């Protein structure tokens, strides 16, 4: 219950922070006439919409399983993350379009950088603290949505920092074209982040296997129990549903081992896996080891 409260608080903080930063950036962009600041405002707007999606996804995914969703509501977080990635990609194309248009059209308008520099500095500092908190809670609760939201704000930090440096250079050199070039850099940067988020969450939605690093941890947990009687394993399957990792595996035990002993070993393996991977739904099927003669007969009959 405590983890759910933390997740909701983190998502709410992200919404409030993004809303304030969006307003400041749009004001600064309009006052200064800077396409790079406006591009950052659009970037933050996509972050804000993502934060709203995250908030509702976290609330929905926290609901217990019911008759219509017997495996829980974890997919809501994956869907949220996929939509968030799409919003970021869309924002990157729009920013790129506006920046190129400004370069081709040319502009004699002077960019007023002072107010923009102050606003971008505030954005960098605010997003640093908020994203750090989102990552902390996201890792603690294994929340896909919060981690995705934190990743959005992390990209916002770097892109805002890039715009901040660009505004300082414009103020020092008077080169107006830097404004559009920085906006193009921001567009490419956030496109990369949006693509990575969409790729990960789409993999979860399509029941893709867990990362190789997680698979190795599962295999290690099984290997460590061979000294207690596990002979081997087969049919390892895995997928992710929101914050929960779904794992199925078949373990091979000696034919004369008691059911109780097998069960105790399975419990130990489950504990080891959960200690490494966090929230897991693990299904272990125990099978007796077949004698060589039995294996031959099975092969012939098949």
C-alpha positions in Angstrom: 0.0 0.0 0.0 2.9 2.3 0.9 4.5 1.7 -2.6 1.2 2.6 -4.3 1.1 5.9 -2.4 4.7 6.7 -3.3 4.0 6.0 -7.0 1.0 8.3 -7.0 2.8 11.1 -5.2 5.7 10.9 -7.6 3.4 11.0 -10.7 1.5 13.9 -9.2 4.8 15.8 -8.6 5.8 15.3 -12.2 2.5 16.7 -13.4 2.8 19.9 -11.3 6.5 20.4 -12.2 5.9 20.0 -15.9 2.9 22.3 -15.9 4.9 25.1 -14.3 7.9 24.7 -16.6 5.7 24.6 -19.7 4.2 28.0 -18.9 7.6 29.5 -18.2 9.1 28.2 -21.4 6.2 29.3 -23.6 6.3 32.8 -22.1 10.1 33.0 -22.5 9.8 31.7 -26.1 7.2 34.3 -27.1 9.1 37.1 -25.4 12.4 36.2 -26.9 11.3 35.0 -30.3 13.5 31.9 -29.9 12.5 28.8 -31.8 14.8 26.7 -29.6 13.0 27.8 -26.4 9.6 27.2 -28.1 10.9 23.7 -29.1 11.7 23.1 -25.5 8.2 24.2 -24.5 6.8 21.7 -27.0 9.1 19.0 -25.6 7.9 19.8 -22.1 4.3 19.8 -23.2 4.8 16.2 -24.5 6.3 15.4 -21.1 3.3 16.9 -19.4 0.9 14.8 -21.4 3.1 11.8 -20.6 3.0 12.6 -16.9 -0.8 12.8 -16.9 -0.9 9.4 -18.7 1.5 8.0 -16.1 -0.6 9.2 -13.2 -3.7 7.4 -14.5 -1.7 4.4 -15.6 -0.2 4.0 -12.1 -3.6 4.3 -10.5 -5.1 1.7 -12.9 -2.2 -0.7 -12.7 -2.4 -0.7 -8.9 -5.9 -2.2 -9.0 -6.0 -5.9 -8.0 -6.9 -8.6 -10.6 -10.6 -9.0 -11.3 -12.8 -11.3 -13.4 -12.1 -9.3 -16.5 -8.4 -8.9 -15.9 -7.3 -12.1 -14.2 -3.6 -11.4 -14.6 -3.9 -7.9 -13.1 -3.7 -4.4 -14.8 0.0 -4.1 -15.3 -0.4 -3.7 -19.1 -1.8 -0.2 -18.5 1.7 1.0 -17.6 3.1 -0.6 -20.7 0.5 1.1 -22.9 1.1 4.4 -21.1 4.8 4.1 -21.8 4.2 3.3 -25.5 2.0 6.3 -25.9 4.5 8.5 -24.2 7.2 7.4 -26.5 4.9 8.2 -29.5 4.2 11.7 -28.1 7.9 12.4 -27.8 8.6 11.2 -31.4 5.8 13.4 -32.7 7.2 16.4 -30.8 10.6 15.9 -32.3 9.3 15.9 -35.9 7.3 19.2 -35.2 10.4 20.9 -33.7 12.5 19.7 -36.7 10.0 21.1 -39.1 9.8 24.5 -37.4 13.6 24.8 -37.1 14.2 24.0 -40.8 11.4 26.4 -41.8 13.1 29.2 -39.9 16.5 28.5 -41.5 15.0 28.5 -45.0 12.8 31.6 -44.5 15.5 33.5 -42.7 14.7 36.1 -40.0 16.0 39.5 -39.2 14.4 39.4 -35.8 16.8 39.6 -32.9 16.5 37.0 -30.2 16.2 38.4 -26.7 18.1 35.9 -24.6 18.3 37.2 -21.1 14.9 36.0 -19.8 15.2 32.8 -21.8 18.6 32.0 -20.1 17.0 32.4 -16.6 14.0 30.2 -17.5 16.1 27.4 -19.0 18.4 27.4 -15.9 15.3 27.0 -13.7 14.1 24.2 -15.9 17.4 22.3 -15.7 17.5 22.5 -11.9 13.8 21.6 -11.4 13.9 18.7 -13.8 17.1 17.3 -12.2 15.5 17.0 -8.8 12.1 15.7 -10.1 13.6 13.1 -12.4 15.9 11.9 -9.6 12.9 11.4 -7.4 11.0 9.6 -10.2 13.9 7.2 -10.8 14.2 6.6 -7.1 10.5 5.7 -6.7 10.3 3.9 -10.1 13.2 1.6 -9.2 11.9 1.0 -5.7 8.4 0.0 -6.9 9.5 -1.4 -10.3 7.2 1.0 -12.1 7.6 1.1 -15.9 5.6 4.3 -16.2 7.6 6.2 -13.5 10.9 5.1 -15.0 9.7 6.2 -18.5 8.5 9.5 -17.1 11.9 10.0 -15.4 13.6 9.2 -18.7 11.6 12.0 -20.3 12.7 14.5 -17.7 16.3 13.3 -18.0 16.2 14.1 -21.8 14.6 17.4 -20.9 17.5 18.2 -18.7 20.1 17.7 -21.4 18.0 19.4 -24.1 17.3 22.4 -21.8 21.0 22.6 -21.0 21.8 22.6 -24.7 19.3 25.4 -25.3 20.7 27.3 -22.3 24.3 27.1 -23.6 23.1 28.1 -27.1 21.3 31.2 -25.7 24.5 32.2 -23.9 26.4 31.8 -27.2 23.8 33.8 -29.1 24.1 36.6 -26.5 27.9 36.6 -26.8 28.2 36.2 -30.6 25.0 37.5 -32.1 24.7 34.5 -34.4 21.0 34.0 -34.8 21.2 30.8 -36.8 22.4 29.0 -33.6 18.8 29.2 -32.4 17.5 27.0 -35.2 20.6 24.7 -35.1 20.0 24.1 -31.4 16.3 23.3 -32.0 17.4 20.7 -34.6 19.7 19.1 -32.0 16.9 19.0 -29.4 14.6 17.3 -32.0 17.1 14.6 -32.8 17.9 14.1 -29.1 14.3 13.6 -28.0 13.5 11.4 -31.0 16.2 9.0 -29.9 14.7 8.9 -26.3 11.1 8.5 -27.7 12.1 5.6 -30.0 13.9 3.8 -27.1 10.8 4.1 -24.8 8.4 2.9 -27.5 10.7 0.0 -28.4 10.9 -1.2 -24.8 7.1 -0.9 -24.0 6.1 -2.4 -27.4 8.2 -5.4 -26.6 6.3 -5.8 -23.3 2.9 -5.4 -25.0 3.9 -8.1 -27.5 5.0 -10.5 -24.8 8.7 -10.2 -25.6 11.1 -12.0 -23.4 12.9 -10.3 -20.5 16.3 -8.8 -21.2 19.3 -11.2 -21.4 20.6 -9.9 -18.1 17.4 -10.9 -16.3 17.4 -14.3 -18.0 21.0 -14.9 -16.8 19.9 -14.1 -13.2 17.1 -16.7 -13.5 19.5 -19.3 -14.8 22.0 -18.5 -12.0 19.3 -19.0 -9.4 18.6 -22.5 -10.8 22.3 -23.4 -11.1 22.9 -22.5 -7.5 20.3 -25.1 -6.4 21.9 -28.0 -8.3 23.7 -28.9 -5.1 20.4 -29.5 -3.4 19.0 -31.8 -6.0 18.0 -29.9 -9.2 19.3 -31.8 -12.2 18.5 -29.4 -15.0 15.8 -27.1 -16.4 13.9 -26.6 -19.6 11.1 -24.5 -21.3 12.2 -21.2 -19.7 9.7 -18.5 -20.7 9.4 -14.9 -19.6 7.6 -11.7 -20.3 6.8 -8.4 -18.6 3.4 -6.9 -17.7 3.9 -3.4 -16.3 6.0 -3.7 -13.1 5.5 -7.4 -12.9 7.8 -10.0 -14.5 6.1 -13.2 -15.5 8.3 -16.3 -15.5 7.6 -20.0 -16.4 10.2 -22.8 -16.0 10.3 -26.6 -15.8 12.8 -28.1 -13.4 14.1 -31.7 -13.6 14.4 -33.5 -10.3 15.6 -37.1 -9.3 12.8 -39.6 -9.8 12.9 -40.7 -6.2 12.8 -37.2 -4.6 9.7 -36.5 -2.5 7.2 -33.9 -3.5 7.9 -32.0 -0.3 11.6 -31.7 -1.1 10.9 -30.6 -4.6 8.4 -28.0 -3.3 11.0 -26.6 -0.8 13.6 -26.2 -3.5 11.1 -24.5 -5.8 10.3 -22.0 -3.0 14.0 -21.3 -2.5 14.5 -20.7 -6.3 11.5 -18.3 -6.3 12.9 -16.3 -3.4 16.3 -16.1 -5.2 14.7 -14.8 -8.4 12.5 -12.3 -6.7 15.5 -11.0 -4.7 17.2 -10.3 -8.0 14.3 -9.2 -10.2 11.8 -7.6 -7.9 8.1 -8.1 -8.4 7.6 -11.5 -10.2 4.9 -14.0 -10.9 6.8 -17.3 -11.1 5.3 -20.6 -12.2 7.6 -23.7 -11.8 6.7 -27.1 -13.1 8.6 -30.1 -11.6 9.3 -33.2 -13.6 11.1 -36.4 -12.7 14.3 -37.3 -14.5 13.7 -40.1 -17.0 16.0 -43.1 -17.1 17.9 -43.6 -20.4 15.6 -46.6 -21.3 12.5 -44.4 -20.7 13.9 -41.7 -22.9 14.6 -44.2 -25.7 11.1 -45.6 -25.5 9.6 -42.0 -25.6 11.7 -41.2 -28.7 10.6 -44.4 -30.5 6.9 -43.9 -29.7 7.0 -40.3 -30.7 
